[in-house]
Amino acid sequence: MSRKWEIILCSGAEHLANQFKKLGYNIHTSRLNYDGKRFFPNSDLYTRLDSLEELEGKQVLVVQSATYSGELDKEKFTTADRFWETLQVLDILKNPIKVFEKAHKEYEYQELKPPKEVVVLYTFLPCALQDKAFKTGEAMSAKLAVELTLMKADKVATIDPHPPEKIPWVKKLVDNGKLELLSAVPTLVEEAAKRFNLDSYDLITPDEGAQERFGIKGFKKRRFDSFTVIISGDSNVKGKKVIIVDDLTKSGSTLIKARNFLMENGAKEVISCVTHVLPTMSEGEKLLRNLVKKLEGKILTTNTVRTKTFEEENPK
């Protein structure tokens, strides 16, 4: 991507500022309200881009991680908050105005030129797990989120989304050039092999969905709720080093069960590579810390979602 692009970092992506700056990009973030916060007392979200004039006629990349806040966030954002913030930013860009305060509660407005192009990068896709209807009457929230985003953006890109490309709505948007699917998995696997000194290894995914997304062999998984799963299937891993690949984890139950299954079947060593690590509303990052402990630290992830567990406590 050309350094001519201007980068807007929404709340879920502000931790990426230094990395973008080191690459030579201009960074823009929202300012705070008159309380010095992003939220008003009634929970309304405040968003203001005071550098809006710098974006006239430019190519703009809006970056957001649309999931629940980790422990390092000063204010707690939900997935809905992150998504609404993204729409606020896009509306500011779509209908840019300069405000002049003439007197107390008297304002004049000047229309500005909108950006030449606006692309949204969701490092974690909003409502990614709700990619299709599993029961009658269920909302396909991931589809809705992308469609609403595209009403005000030229294109959406996302990293290792939970919805596989063969889902009709995903395939249609990809074919039309409106949705771009990126993957951190090749880099994660390469880095894991290097850091854990794996001269040779087998790649395995823990469930059918991951097999579909990554084209890698794996197991069958039966899920009973958000925290309870059973892993089953055949494995020929005796004496081998194995890398488990998955797109996301919340409780860590799938990765822990998969690792235990492999070790019980004779694997010599098991490393987990997961793109997204998600804090939960009920437990925060407690389950992620438990995951690191259960996996004996043999896990590698990305910074698509900011967590204290991996940014400060286990930064390798």
C-alpha positions as CSV (number, residue, x, y, z in Angstrom):
1,M,0.0,0.0,0.0
2,S,1.3,3.4,-1.0
3,R,2.5,5.8,1.8
4,K,0.1,8.3,0.3
5,W,-2.7,6.6,2.1
6,E,-3.9,8.3,5.3
7,I,-4.6,5.9,8.2
8,I,-7.5,6.3,10.6
9,L,-7.2,4.1,13.7
10,C,-10.5,3.5,15.5
11,S,-10.5,2.5,19.2
12,G,-9.8,-1.1,18.6
13,A,-6.8,-0.4,16.5
14,E,-5.1,2.5,18.2
15,H,-2.4,0.1,19.6
16,L,-1.1,-0.2,16.1
17,A,-0.2,3.5,15.8
18,N,3.6,3.1,16.3
19,Q,3.8,0.3,13.7
20,F,2.1,2.4,11.1
21,K,4.2,5.5,12.0
22,K,7.4,3.5,11.6
23,L,6.3,2.6,8.1
24,G,5.9,6.3,7.3
25,Y,2.1,6.7,7.4
26,N,0.1,9.7,8.8
27,I,-2.1,8.6,11.7
28,H,-5.5,10.0,12.7
29,T,-7.5,9.1,15.7
30,S,-10.7,10.3,17.4
31,R,-10.5,13.1,20.0
32,L,-12.3,13.0,23.4
33,N,-15.5,14.7,24.4
34,Y,-15.7,17.5,27.0
35,D,-15.5,15.0,29.8
36,G,-12.2,13.8,28.4
37,K,-13.8,10.4,27.4
38,R,-15.1,8.6,24.4
39,F,-18.4,7.8,26.1
40,F,-21.0,10.1,27.5
41,P,-22.7,9.2,30.8
42,N,-25.7,7.6,29.0
43,S,-23.3,5.4,27.0
44,D,-23.5,7.4,23.7
45,L,-20.2,7.2,21.8
46,Y,-18.4,10.4,20.8
47,T,-16.2,10.5,17.7
48,R,-14.4,13.5,16.2
49,L,-11.6,13.7,13.6
50,D,-10.1,17.1,14.0
51,S,-7.7,16.5,11.2
52,L,-10.5,16.1,8.7
53,E,-9.3,18.8,6.3
54,E,-6.0,16.8,5.8
55,L,-8.1,13.9,4.3
56,E,-9.6,15.9,1.4
57,G,-9.2,14.1,-1.8
58,K,-6.9,11.5,-0.2
59,Q,-7.0,7.7,-0.1
60,V,-8.0,6.7,3.4
61,L,-7.7,3.4,5.3
62,V,-9.9,3.0,8.3
63,V,-8.7,0.3,10.7
64,Q,-10.9,-1.3,13.4
65,S,-10.8,-4.4,15.6
66,A,-14.5,-5.1,16.2
67,T,-14.6,-7.1,19.3
68,Y,-14.9,-6.6,23.1
69,S,-12.2,-4.6,25.0
70,G,-9.3,-6.1,26.7
71,E,-7.8,-5.0,30.0
72,L,-5.6,-2.3,28.5
73,D,-8.5,-0.2,27.3
74,K,-9.3,2.7,29.6
75,E,-13.0,2.6,28.5
76,K,-14.8,-0.6,27.7
77,F,-16.1,-1.0,24.1
78,T,-18.4,-3.8,23.0
79,T,-18.5,-5.2,19.5
80,A,-21.6,-3.0,18.8
81,D,-19.7,0.1,20.1
82,R,-16.7,-0.7,17.8
83,F,-19.0,-1.2,14.8
84,W,-21.0,2.0,15.5
85,E,-17.7,3.9,15.8
86,T,-16.7,2.7,12.4
87,L,-19.9,3.9,10.9
88,Q,-19.5,7.3,12.6
89,V,-16.0,7.6,11.1
90,L,-17.3,6.6,7.6
91,D,-20.1,9.1,7.8
92,I,-17.7,11.9,8.8
93,L,-15.6,11.0,5.7
94,K,-18.6,10.7,3.4
95,N,-20.1,14.0,4.4
96,P,-17.2,16.1,5.6
97,I,-17.9,19.6,7.0
98,K,-15.9,22.3,8.7
99,V,-17.6,24.0,11.6
100,F,-17.2,27.6,12.6
101,E,-18.5,28.8,15.9
102,K,-19.8,32.3,15.4
103,A,-21.3,32.9,18.8
104,H,-22.8,30.9,21.7
105,K,-24.6,28.0,20.1
106,E,-24.4,29.7,16.7
107,Y,-22.5,27.9,14.0
108,E,-21.7,28.1,10.3
109,Y,-20.8,25.1,8.1
110,Q,-18.5,24.7,5.1
111,E,-18.6,21.6,3.0
112,L,-15.2,19.9,2.5
113,K,-14.1,17.6,-0.3
114,P,-14.5,13.9,0.6
115,P,-11.6,11.5,0.4
116,K,-10.8,10.0,-3.0
117,E,-11.2,6.4,-1.7
118,V,-12.1,4.9,1.6
119,V,-11.2,1.3,2.5
120,V,-12.1,-0.3,5.9
121,L,-9.7,-2.9,7.3
122,Y,-11.4,-5.0,10.1
123,T,-8.5,-6.7,11.8
124,F,-11.3,-8.7,13.5
125,L,-14.6,-8.8,11.6
126,P,-17.7,-7.6,13.5
127,C,-19.9,-10.5,14.6
128,A,-17.6,-12.9,12.8
129,L,-19.2,-16.0,14.4
130,Q,-22.6,-15.1,13.1
131,D,-21.8,-15.6,9.5
132,K,-24.9,-17.6,8.6
133,A,-28.2,-18.6,10.0
134,F,-28.0,-21.8,12.0
135,K,-31.7,-21.7,13.0
136,T,-34.8,-20.1,11.6
137,G,-35.0,-16.4,12.3
138,E,-31.4,-15.9,13.3
139,A,-29.6,-12.8,12.1
140,M,-26.6,-13.1,9.8
141,S,-24.9,-10.3,11.7
142,A,-21.5,-10.6,10.0
143,K,-23.1,-10.2,6.6
144,L,-25.1,-7.2,7.8
145,A,-22.0,-5.6,9.3
146,V,-20.1,-5.8,6.0
147,E,-23.1,-4.6,3.9
148,L,-23.7,-1.6,6.2
149,T,-19.9,-0.8,6.0
150,L,-20.0,-0.9,2.2
151,M,-22.8,1.6,2.1
152,K,-20.2,4.3,3.1
153,A,-16.9,2.6,2.1
154,D,-15.5,1.6,-1.3
155,K,-14.1,-1.7,0.0
156,V,-13.7,-3.9,3.1
157,A,-10.7,-6.0,3.9
158,T,-10.4,-8.4,6.9
159,I,-7.8,-10.8,8.4
160,D,-8.6,-14.5,8.8
161,P,-12.4,-14.0,9.0
162,H,-14.4,-16.8,10.5
163,P,-16.8,-17.0,7.5
164,P,-15.2,-19.2,4.8
165,E,-15.0,-17.9,1.3
166,K,-17.4,-20.5,-0.1
167,I,-20.4,-18.9,1.9
168,P,-22.5,-17.3,-0.9
169,W,-22.5,-13.8,0.4
170,V,-18.8,-13.8,1.1
171,K,-18.0,-15.3,-2.4
172,K,-20.2,-12.7,-4.1
173,L,-18.5,-9.8,-2.4
174,V,-15.0,-11.2,-3.1
175,D,-15.9,-11.8,-6.7
176,N,-17.2,-8.2,-7.0
177,G,-14.0,-6.8,-5.5
178,K,-15.8,-5.4,-2.5
179,L,-14.3,-7.7,0.1
180,E,-10.7,-8.8,0.4
181,L,-9.7,-11.7,2.6
182,L,-6.2,-11.5,4.1
183,S,-4.4,-14.2,6.2
184,A,-1.8,-14.1,9.0
185,V,-1.6,-17.9,9.1
186,P,1.4,-18.4,6.8
187,T,3.4,-15.8,8.8
188,L,2.3,-17.3,12.1
189,V,3.3,-20.8,11.1
190,E,6.7,-19.6,9.7
191,E,7.4,-17.7,12.9
192,A,6.3,-20.6,15.2
193,A,8.6,-23.0,13.4
194,K,11.5,-20.5,13.9
195,R,10.8,-19.6,17.5
196,F,10.2,-23.2,18.7
197,N,13.0,-24.7,16.5
198,L,10.7,-27.0,14.5
199,D,12.8,-28.5,11.7
200,S,9.7,-30.5,10.6
201,Y,6.1,-30.5,11.7
202,D,2.5,-31.4,10.7
203,L,-0.2,-28.8,10.4
204,I,-3.6,-29.7,11.9
205,T,-6.8,-27.7,12.5
206,P,-9.1,-28.4,15.5
207,D,-12.4,-28.5,13.7
208,E,-14.2,-28.7,10.4
209,G,-14.7,-25.0,10.0
210,A,-10.9,-24.3,10.3
211,Q,-10.3,-27.1,7.8
212,E,-12.6,-25.4,5.3
213,R,-11.0,-22.0,5.9
214,F,-7.3,-23.1,5.7
215,G,-7.4,-26.3,3.6
216,I,-5.6,-28.2,6.4
217,K,-6.5,-31.6,7.8
218,G,-7.9,-31.8,11.3
219,F,-10.5,-33.2,13.7
220,K,-14.2,-33.1,14.3
221,K,-15.5,-30.9,17.0
222,R,-18.9,-30.9,18.7
223,R,-19.8,-27.7,20.6
224,F,-22.3,-27.7,23.4
225,D,-22.0,-24.0,24.4
226,S,-19.4,-21.1,24.2
227,F,-17.1,-22.9,26.6
228,T,-17.7,-26.7,26.2
229,V,-16.4,-28.8,23.2
230,I,-15.5,-32.4,22.4
231,I,-12.7,-33.2,20.0
232,S,-12.7,-36.5,18.1
233,G,-11.2,-38.1,15.0
234,D,-8.2,-40.0,13.7
235,S,-4.6,-38.9,14.1
236,N,-1.2,-40.2,13.1
237,V,1.0,-37.9,15.1
238,K,3.1,-40.4,17.1
239,G,6.6,-39.0,17.6
240,K,5.8,-35.9,15.5
241,K,5.9,-32.2,16.2
242,V,2.5,-30.5,15.4
243,I,1.3,-27.0,14.8
244,I,-2.4,-26.4,15.5
245,V,-3.9,-23.6,13.3
246,D,-7.1,-21.8,14.1
247,D,-8.6,-18.4,13.3
248,L,-9.8,-17.4,16.8
249,T,-10.1,-18.4,20.4
250,K,-12.3,-17.1,23.3
251,S,-12.2,-19.6,26.1
252,G,-9.3,-21.6,24.7
253,S,-11.3,-24.8,25.2
254,T,-10.9,-26.0,21.6
255,L,-7.1,-25.4,21.5
256,I,-6.7,-27.1,24.9
257,K,-8.8,-30.1,24.0
258,A,-7.0,-30.4,20.6
259,R,-3.5,-30.2,22.3
260,N,-4.5,-32.8,24.9
261,F,-5.9,-35.1,22.2
262,L,-2.7,-34.9,20.2
263,M,-0.4,-35.5,23.2
264,E,-2.5,-38.5,24.2
265,N,-2.0,-39.9,20.7
266,G,1.8,-39.6,21.0
267,A,2.7,-36.2,19.6
268,K,6.2,-35.1,20.6
269,E,5.4,-31.4,20.8
270,V,2.3,-29.3,20.1
271,I,2.4,-25.5,19.2
272,S,-0.8,-23.5,18.8
273,C,-1.1,-20.7,16.2
274,V,-4.2,-18.6,16.4
275,T,-4.8,-15.3,14.6
276,H,-7.3,-13.7,17.0
277,V,-7.5,-14.0,20.8
278,L,-10.7,-12.6,22.2
279,P,-11.5,-11.2,25.7
280,T,-15.0,-12.1,26.9
281,M,-17.6,-10.0,28.6
282,S,-18.0,-12.4,31.5
283,E,-14.3,-13.3,32.2
284,G,-12.3,-10.6,30.5
285,E,-8.8,-12.0,29.9
286,K,-8.9,-14.7,32.6
287,L,-9.6,-17.5,30.1
288,L,-6.7,-16.3,27.9
289,R,-4.3,-16.5,30.8
290,N,-5.5,-19.9,31.6
291,L,-5.0,-20.9,27.9
292,V,-1.4,-19.8,28.0
293,K,-0.8,-21.8,31.2
294,K,-2.5,-24.9,29.9
295,L,-0.5,-24.8,26.6
296,E,2.7,-24.2,28.7
297,G,3.3,-21.0,26.8
298,K,3.5,-22.8,23.4
299,I,1.1,-20.4,21.6
300,L,1.7,-17.7,19.0
301,T,-0.9,-15.1,18.1
302,T,-1.1,-11.7,16.3
303,N,-2.0,-8.2,17.5
304,T,-5.3,-8.0,15.6
305,V,-7.0,-7.7,19.1
306,R,-5.2,-5.9,21.9
307,T,-4.9,-7.8,25.1
308,K,-2.7,-7.4,28.2
309,T,-2.2,-11.2,28.3
310,F,-0.2,-11.2,25.0
311,E,1.0,-7.6,24.7
312,E,2.6,-7.3,28.2
313,E,2.5,-10.6,30.0
314,N,3.4,-12.9,27.1
315,P,4.8,-10.6,24.4
316,K,6.9,-13.2,22.5
